[in-house]
Amino acid sequence: MVAIRKSNEEGHRRKFLVVVDDTPECDRAIVYAAKRAARTGGVVTLAYIIAPGDFQHWLGVEDIMRAEAEEEAETTLAKAAERVRSVARTEPETVVREGAKAEAILDLIEADADIAILVLAAGTGSEGPGPLVSSIAGKSAVPFPIPVTIVPGNLDDDSIAALA
C-alpha cells in the first residue's frame, strides 16, 4: 500500500515524476512536467532506472559495469535537468535507482510522499506507446497508486505549453 500523498500539506510541494531514458518521447514528458510544475509551484523529479541483471559477472567486471551505468545515468540526468531549467526555469530533483522499471518507480513513489503525478510520454512509432506506458497503463497493469499523465509524443513545445 502506498503512503498518503503529502504534496498539499504545508511545507510540501507536489512533485511530478518523470522516468528519464534515451527515447525521443522522453523529452515530451520532461517539457510537460517542467511547464506544469512551474505553473503550479511544484517540483520535477527526474528518475533514471538502471536495469537489473546487467551486473552478473565477476566482481571486478561487475564493479566496472555498475560504475559505467551510474556514469551514464548521471550524464543522462544532467541533460534532462538542463532541459527542465531551460523550459521552465525551475530546479529539478534527480534520482538514480536500480531494478525493474515498474518496481523501482513504485518504490520511489512509496519512499517520497510528495510525488503526486507520474508523467510519461507515448511513443509515436508503429510499435505502440512504449513499454513503460504499456506496463503502467495497459489492461493487465496493476492499479497504480497515483495519477499518470501520458503526453502524446507528437506534441511540440508550444502545444505542450498550452496544455500544461
Disulfide bonds with the S-S distance in Angstrom:
none
